[in-house]
């Protein structure tokens, strides 16, 4: 127990098995801390990934001695392991990530026998820009939070641009839009 900053000292019993590992966890100030002991060398590749805001999938290569048993765990609910979560010797861990609709970047980890694979998922906001009349609108797409999007309406010959509707109002053309949320 404690108040304010401090440190936690963890003591684990010796672990001498050369082909397996074990994982334990403790909770400190509401945060789960995982501790892995293994009796062999293991490496993963790659060790980091940066992905966009859409849902997607990826994989991690595991290099371990023949007969070495390992297990993968995730630290965030938006990361899901696909298929087997453990293996023996060399292997591959497959995962998927949910779409990031939080409005800010987020980071999670997949821990494989103590080795951490860090996933940073960015976020973008969608601006849907379409014409409801005779002409076109340019400037829609994906934008970082608080970026400025510029919409430009171009009327067909014989027509005149009138005004914006939806999340943008007025008749200014081109129109600057602050992307603080998804807009249409």
C-alpha positions as CSV (number, residue, x, y, z in Angstrom):
1,X,0.0,0.0,0.0
2,X,1.0,3.6,-0.5
3,X,0.1,7.1,-1.3
4,X,1.5,9.1,-4.2
5,X,4.4,7.9,-6.3
6,X,6.3,4.8,-5.4
7,X,7.6,1.5,-6.6
8,X,6.5,-2.1,-6.3
9,X,9.0,-4.9,-5.8
10,X,8.0,-8.3,-7.1
11,X,9.7,-11.6,-6.0
12,X,9.0,-14.7,-8.0
13,X,10.0,-18.3,-7.1
14,X,12.8,-19.8,-9.3
15,X,11.6,-21.2,-12.7
16,X,13.9,-23.8,-14.2
17,X,11.8,-25.4,-17.0
18,X,13.7,-24.9,-20.2
19,X,10.7,-25.4,-22.6
20,X,7.9,-23.4,-21.0
21,X,7.0,-20.1,-19.5
22,X,4.5,-18.9,-17.0
23,X,2.6,-15.7,-16.7
24,X,1.3,-14.0,-13.6
25,X,-0.3,-10.6,-13.0
26,X,-0.7,-8.1,-10.2
27,X,-2.9,-5.1,-10.0
28,X,-1.2,-1.8,-9.0
29,X,-3.4,1.3,-8.6
30,X,-6.1,-0.3,-10.8
31,X,-3.6,-1.2,-13.6
32,X,-2.8,-4.9,-14.4
33,X,0.9,-5.6,-14.6
34,X,1.9,-8.9,-16.3
35,X,5.0,-10.8,-15.3
36,X,6.4,-13.6,-17.5
37,X,9.1,-16.1,-16.5
38,X,10.6,-18.3,-19.2
39,X,13.4,-20.7,-19.3
40,X,14.4,-20.1,-22.9
41,X,15.2,-17.3,-25.4
42,X,12.4,-16.0,-27.6
43,X,12.2,-13.2,-30.0
44,X,9.3,-11.6,-32.1
45,X,9.4,-9.7,-35.3
46,X,8.3,-7.1,-35.9
47,X,8.0,-5.5,-32.4
48,X,5.9,-2.5,-33.3
49,X,3.1,-1.6,-35.7
50,X,1.3,1.6,-36.6
51,X,-2.1,1.1,-38.2
52,X,-4.8,3.4,-39.4
53,X,-8.2,3.9,-37.8
54,X,-10.0,1.2,-39.8
55,X,-10.5,-2.3,-38.5
56,X,-7.7,-4.6,-39.8
57,X,-5.5,-7.6,-39.1
58,X,-1.8,-8.4,-38.8
59,X,0.6,-11.0,-37.7
60,X,3.8,-11.4,-35.6
61,X,6.6,-13.9,-36.2
62,X,7.8,-15.9,-33.1
63,X,11.3,-17.4,-33.0
64,X,11.8,-19.9,-30.2
65,X,13.7,-23.1,-29.7
66,X,12.1,-26.4,-30.7
67,X,9.9,-27.6,-27.8
68,X,9.7,-24.1,-26.2
69,X,6.1,-23.5,-25.2
70,X,4.8,-19.9,-25.4
71,X,1.5,-18.0,-25.0
72,X,0.2,-14.7,-26.3
73,X,-2.1,-12.3,-24.4
74,X,-3.5,-8.9,-25.3
75,X,-3.7,-5.8,-23.1
76,X,-6.6,-4.0,-24.7
77,X,-10.2,-5.2,-25.6
78,X,-9.9,-3.7,-29.2
79,X,-7.2,-6.2,-30.0
80,X,-8.3,-9.8,-30.7
81,X,-6.1,-12.8,-31.2
82,X,-7.2,-15.0,-34.1
83,X,-6.7,-18.7,-33.9
84,X,-4.3,-20.3,-31.4
85,X,-3.0,-18.1,-28.6
86,X,-0.1,-20.4,-27.9
87,X,2.5,-22.4,-29.7
88,X,5.6,-24.6,-29.5
89,X,8.9,-23.5,-31.1
90,X,8.7,-21.1,-34.1
91,X,5.3,-19.8,-35.0
92,X,3.0,-16.9,-36.0
93,X,0.5,-15.0,-34.0
94,X,-2.5,-13.6,-35.9
95,X,-4.5,-10.7,-34.6
96,X,-7.2,-8.2,-35.6
97,X,-7.9,-4.6,-34.4
98,X,-11.3,-2.9,-34.2
99,X,-12.0,0.4,-35.9
100,X,-10.8,3.4,-33.8
101,X,-13.7,5.7,-33.3
102,X,-12.4,7.2,-30.1
103,X,-11.3,10.5,-31.6
104,X,-7.7,10.0,-30.5
105,X,-4.8,7.6,-31.1
106,X,-4.5,4.6,-28.9
107,X,-1.9,2.0,-28.0
108,X,-2.1,-1.6,-27.0
109,X,0.2,-4.6,-26.7
110,X,0.3,-8.2,-27.5
111,X,2.7,-10.0,-25.0
112,X,4.2,-13.2,-26.2
113,X,6.1,-15.0,-23.4
114,X,7.2,-11.6,-22.0
115,X,8.1,-10.0,-25.4
116,X,6.0,-7.0,-26.2
117,X,4.5,-6.2,-29.6
118,X,3.2,-2.6,-29.5
119,X,0.3,-1.5,-31.8
120,X,-0.4,2.2,-32.2
121,X,-3.7,2.9,-33.9
122,X,-4.3,6.3,-35.3
123,X,-7.6,8.0,-35.8
124,X,-9.0,10.0,-38.6
125,X,-12.4,11.6,-39.1
126,X,-14.4,11.2,-42.3
127,X,-15.8,14.2,-44.2
128,X,-18.4,13.1,-46.7
129,X,-18.8,15.8,-49.4
130,X,-21.2,15.2,-52.2
131,X,-23.2,17.3,-54.6
132,X,-27.0,17.2,-54.6
133,X,-27.4,19.2,-57.7
134,X,-25.6,19.9,-61.0
135,X,-21.9,20.1,-60.1
136,X,-19.2,18.6,-58.0
137,X,-17.7,19.0,-54.6
138,X,-14.0,18.4,-53.9
139,X,-12.2,18.1,-50.6
140,X,-13.9,15.3,-48.7
141,X,-12.0,12.3,-47.2
142,X,-10.2,11.3,-44.0
143,X,-8.7,14.0,-41.8
144,X,-6.8,14.0,-38.5
145,X,-8.7,15.4,-35.5
146,X,-8.9,19.2,-35.5
147,X,-7.4,19.5,-39.0
148,X,-8.9,22.0,-41.4
149,X,-10.6,20.6,-44.5
150,X,-11.3,22.8,-47.5
151,X,-14.4,22.1,-49.6
152,X,-14.7,23.5,-53.0
153,X,-18.0,23.4,-55.0
154,X,-17.8,23.6,-58.8
155,X,-21.1,24.2,-60.6
156,X,-21.7,22.8,-64.1
157,X,-22.0,25.2,-67.0
158,X,-25.3,27.1,-66.8
159,X,-25.6,26.6,-63.0
160,X,-24.5,28.6,-60.0
161,X,-23.4,27.3,-56.6
162,X,-26.0,28.3,-54.0
163,X,-25.1,27.1,-50.5
164,X,-23.9,24.3,-48.2
165,X,-26.2,22.0,-46.2
166,X,-25.6,19.4,-43.5
167,X,-22.8,20.0,-41.1
168,X,-21.6,23.0,-43.1
169,X,-23.9,25.9,-43.7
170,X,-23.6,29.2,-45.6
171,X,-22.5,30.1,-49.1
172,X,-18.7,30.6,-48.7
173,X,-16.9,28.8,-51.5
174,X,-14.3,27.4,-50.9
175,X,-15.3,26.5,-47.3
176,X,-13.0,25.7,-44.5
177,X,-14.2,23.1,-42.0
178,X,-12.6,22.2,-38.7
179,X,-12.7,18.4,-38.3
180,X,-13.6,18.0,-34.6
181,X,-16.0,15.1,-35.5
182,X,-17.0,13.2,-38.6
183,X,-19.1,15.4,-40.9
184,X,-21.3,15.2,-43.9
